[in-house]
Amino acid sequence: MTVVLLGLLPQGLNVYQQHVMIVSLFYVMMAASWNLLAGYTGQVSFAHAAFAGIGAYTSGILAVKLGLSPWLGIPLGVLCAALVGFGVGLLCLKMGGIYLSLTTLGVSEIFHIIINNEYEITRGTMGLQIPGLLTEYSKTGYYYIMLMAAIISLAVIYLMIHSNLGLNFRAVQNDEKAASSLGVDVIRIRVLAFTVSSALAGLAGGVYGHYLLLITPEIPSLDQQFLVLSMTIIGGMGSFLGPIIGAFTLEILSEYIRSYGEYHVLAFGLVALTMARFAPNGVVGLARAGWAKISAP
């Protein structure tokens, strides 16, 4: 029913509202894929926006420099993000905790510096103009493309967390020593989650870049990373619905407070810190607690 309603939604929206929904779906993909790593295996990465940038720049550069169709470039961008994620996972995930977070933060900054300095390839801060996915630009068309990409991403995540693999994810998150003693390969599970999470971020970045027709260092920036982190925490980290609720809520809210510029990221960060302190399960957790009180005899 929800998918049917989302499919009919563009018919009742103007062009600007369709744009807001497209951007919201991009953040749904970003927040849900980051939640797969942080919410289900307990590994906090600050390189997630960088993987979206890898997907966007790979597809964009292949289209501009080699004339490759974006429909082929996006899968290659996803593959590239997955391979880089796999490599970073192998290098970093044995560290865990704060060391993993600091290392991924360093990876993100290195990628950002490369984009800014390789002007001949990426056009630096000027941004790289790339072709679209459609022969005739249409907000409605891009809405359905982004909706399909979001459904695919969410379906992959849902199937993973509701399988034996998901049980292994939670076992590693709750007590990795106990999980290891029961035969769970902790490193393999972490690397797998990191690789899939990176690939889905690459998919989000690739589709989003071809929607904007211009990719800039803003896509893999730390501002984007912290916004995705805030959406996940406020919605409810570790739950399937939490990132979806957080992404739609914060993106729509940010449109109303856009006049405050980048300060809205700071405001969302403060709200996320407050939620993490007093309501660690986010909006979904508050809703469940409220429902439990109402339904209690």
C-alpha positions in Angstrom: 0.0 0.0 0.0 2.8 2.4 0.9 4.6 1.7 -2.4 1.3 2.3 -4.3 0.8 5.7 -2.5 4.4 6.7 -3.2 3.9 5.7 -6.9 0.8 8.0 -7.1 2.4 10.8 -5.1 3.9 12.9 -8.0 0.4 13.4 -9.5 -0.5 15.7 -6.6 2.8 17.6 -6.3 4.2 20.6 -8.0 7.8 20.6 -9.4 9.4 22.0 -6.2 7.6 19.4 -4.0 8.7 16.6 -6.4 12.3 17.9 -6.0 12.0 17.7 -2.2 10.7 14.1 -2.5 13.5 13.1 -4.8 16.1 14.5 -2.4 14.3 12.8 0.6 14.5 9.4 -1.2 18.3 10.0 -1.7 18.7 10.5 2.0 16.5 7.5 2.7 19.0 5.4 0.8 22.0 7.0 2.5 20.6 6.8 6.0 19.3 3.2 5.6 22.6 2.0 4.2 24.6 3.7 7.0 22.2 2.2 9.5 22.9 -1.3 8.2 26.5 -0.8 9.3 26.2 1.3 12.4 22.7 0.2 13.6 23.1 -3.6 13.1 26.9 -4.3 13.6 27.8 -1.3 15.8 30.6 0.0 13.4 30.5 3.8 13.2 31.9 5.0 9.8 32.4 8.6 8.8 33.3 7.7 5.2 29.7 6.9 4.1 29.3 10.2 2.1 32.7 9.6 0.5 31.3 6.3 -0.9 28.3 8.1 -2.3 30.9 10.5 -3.9 32.8 7.5 -5.4 29.6 6.3 -7.0 28.7 9.7 -8.4 32.2 10.6 -9.6 32.9 7.2 -11.2 29.7 7.3 -13.2 30.0 11.0 -14.0 33.7 10.8 -15.2 33.0 7.7 -17.3 30.1 9.5 -19.0 32.1 12.7 -19.6 35.5 11.3 -20.5 34.5 8.1 -22.3 31.0 8.8 -23.3 29.7 5.8 -21.4 25.9 5.6 -20.8 25.0 6.6 -17.2 22.9 3.4 -17.1 26.1 1.5 -17.3 28.2 4.0 -15.4 26.0 3.8 -12.2 26.5 0.0 -11.8 30.2 0.5 -12.3 30.1 3.3 -9.7 28.4 0.9 -7.3 31.1 -1.7 -8.0 33.9 0.8 -7.4 32.3 1.9 -4.1 32.0 -1.7 -3.0 35.6 -2.5 -3.9 36.9 0.6 -2.0 34.6 -0.3 0.9 35.9 -3.8 0.9 39.5 -2.6 0.9 38.8 0.0 3.7 37.0 -2.7 5.6 39.9 -5.1 5.5 42.3 -2.4 6.6 40.2 -0.8 9.3 37.6 -3.2 10.8 40.0 -5.1 12.9 40.5 -1.9 14.9 36.9 -1.3 15.9 35.5 1.5 18.1 37.0 5.0 18.0 40.0 3.8 15.9 37.6 2.7 13.1 35.8 6.0 13.2 39.0 8.1 13.1 40.3 6.0 10.2 37.2 6.4 8.1 37.2 10.1 8.9 40.7 10.2 7.4 39.6 8.3 4.3 36.8 10.7 3.8 39.1 13.7 4.0 41.6 12.1 1.6 38.9 11.5 -0.9 37.7 15.1 -0.5 41.2 16.5 -1.1 41.7 14.4 -4.2 38.4 15.7 -5.7 39.4 19.3 -4.9 42.9 19.0 -6.4 42.4 16.8 -9.5 40.9 19.7 -11.3 41.5 18.2 -14.8 39.4 15.2 -14.0 36.9 16.4 -11.4 36.8 20.2 -12.1 37.4 20.7 -8.4 35.1 23.0 -6.5 33.6 24.1 -9.9 31.8 20.8 -10.1 31.6 18.4 -13.0 28.7 18.7 -15.4 27.4 15.3 -16.4 24.6 13.9 -18.6 21.2 12.9 -17.2 19.6 9.5 -17.2 16.6 10.7 -19.3 16.7 12.1 -22.9 14.2 14.7 -21.8 14.6 16.1 -18.2 11.5 15.3 -16.1 11.1 15.6 -12.3 8.4 13.0 -12.4 10.7 10.6 -14.3 13.6 11.1 -11.9 11.2 10.7 -8.9 10.3 7.2 -10.2 13.9 6.3 -10.9 15.0 7.4 -7.4 11.9 5.6 -5.9 12.9 2.4 -7.6 16.5 2.7 -6.4 15.3 3.3 -2.9 13.0 0.3 -3.0 15.9 -1.9 -4.3 18.2 -0.6 -1.5 15.6 -1.1 1.2 14.7 -4.6 -0.1 18.4 -5.6 0.1 18.7 -4.3 3.6 15.4 -5.9 4.8 16.3 -9.3 3.4 19.7 -9.1 5.0 18.5 -8.1 8.5 15.7 -10.7 8.5 17.9 -13.6 7.6 20.5 -15.6 9.5 23.0 -13.0 8.4 21.0 -10.4 10.3 21.3 -12.6 13.4 25.0 -12.6 13.0 25.1 -8.9 12.6 23.3 -8.4 15.9 25.4 -11.0 17.6 28.6 -9.1 16.6 27.0 -5.8 17.7 25.9 -7.1 21.1 29.0 -9.1 22.1 31.6 -9.9 19.5 33.6 -12.2 21.8 30.5 -14.3 22.6 29.6 -14.3 18.9 33.2 -15.4 18.0 33.0 -18.2 20.6 29.8 -19.5 18.9 31.5 -19.7 15.5 30.6 -16.4 14.0 33.5 -15.0 11.9 33.4 -11.4 13.3 35.8 -9.9 10.8 34.0 -11.4 7.8 30.6 -10.2 9.0 32.0 -6.7 9.6 33.7 -6.5 6.2 30.5 -7.8 4.5 28.3 -5.2 6.2 30.9 -2.5 5.3 31.0 -3.6 1.6 27.2 -3.8 1.1 26.7 -0.5 3.0 29.4 1.2 0.7 27.8 -0.3 -2.4 24.3 1.0 -1.5 25.8 4.5 -0.8 27.5 4.4 -4.2 24.1 3.6 -5.8 22.5 6.5 -4.0 25.3 8.9 -5.1 25.3 7.7 -8.7 21.6 8.2 -9.2 21.6 11.5 -7.3 24.5 12.9 -9.3 22.8 12.2 -12.6 19.6 13.8 -11.3 21.4 17.0 -10.4 23.4 17.0 -13.7 26.3 18.4 -11.6 28.5 16.7 -9.1 30.5 18.8 -6.6 32.6 18.1 -3.5 29.4 18.7 -1.5 28.2 15.2 -2.1 31.1 13.5 -0.3 31.4 16.3 2.3 31.3 15.8 6.1 28.2 18.0 6.2 26.4 15.3 4.3 27.9 12.7 6.5 26.7 14.4 9.7 23.3 15.0 8.2 22.9 11.3 7.3 24.0 10.4 10.9 21.5 12.8 12.4 18.7 11.4 10.3 19.5 7.9 11.4 19.8 8.7 15.1 16.7 10.9 15.2 14.6 8.4 13.3 15.8 5.4 15.3 19.2 3.7 14.7 19.0 -0.1 14.6 15.5 -0.2 13.3 14.3 -0.6 9.7 11.8 2.3 9.7 13.9 4.7 11.7 16.2 6.0 8.9 13.2 6.3 6.5 11.3 8.4 9.0 14.4 10.5 9.9 15.3 11.2 6.3 11.8 12.4 5.2 11.3 14.4 8.4 14.7 16.2 8.4 14.8 16.8 4.6 11.3 18.3 4.6 12.0 20.3 7.8 15.3 21.6 6.3 13.4 23.1 3.4 11.4 25.2 5.9 14.5 26.5 7.7 16.8 26.8 4.6 17.1 30.6 5.3 19.4 29.7 8.2 22.0 28.3 5.7 24.3 25.6 6.9 23.3 26.2 10.5 20.4 23.7 10.0 23.1 20.9 10.0 24.3 22.2 13.4 20.7 22.3 14.7 20.1 18.7 13.5 23.3 17.7 15.1 22.2 19.1 18.5 18.8 17.4 18.2 20.6 14.1 17.3 22.8 14.5 20.4 19.8 15.1 22.6 18.0 12.1 21.1 21.0 9.9 21.6 21.2 11.0 25.3 17.6 10.9 26.3 15.9 8.7 23.6 18.6 6.4 22.1 16.0 4.5 20.0 14.8 7.7 18.3 11.3 8.5 17.1 10.6 4.8 16.4 11.6 3.9 20.0 9.4 6.7 21.5 6.5 5.5 19.3 7.0 1.9 20.5 7.2 3.0 24.2 4.1 5.1 23.8 2.2 2.2 22.1 3.3 -0.2 24.9 1.9 2.1 27.6 -1.4 2.6 25.7 -1.9 -1.2 25.0 -0.8 -2.2 28.6 -3.7 -3.6 30.6 
